[in-house]
Amino acid sequence: MKIYYGTTAVAKMLGVCPKTVAAWFDAKQIVGHRLPSGARRMHIDDVKAFAQAKNIPIAISTIDEPSKELSAD
């Protein structure tokens, strides 16, 4: 089972607003999944890879509990 974070949690990690994360997600710059409700979910490894590629520091102390646990096929 992989643990995924929502847009708000990822925004907090990266020090940006949730709309910025949503734009990156929609532009396929951050890998993730959409739930049937339309909510975005991103795995922490994908967030870290994106942040490293863009030279954005991750505020590890701000990482909250994941918003959803999803089974990855």
Secondary structure by P-SEA (a helix, b strand, c coil): cbbbbcaaaaaaaacccaaaaaaaaaacccccccccccbbbbcaaaaaaaaaaaccccccccccccccccccc
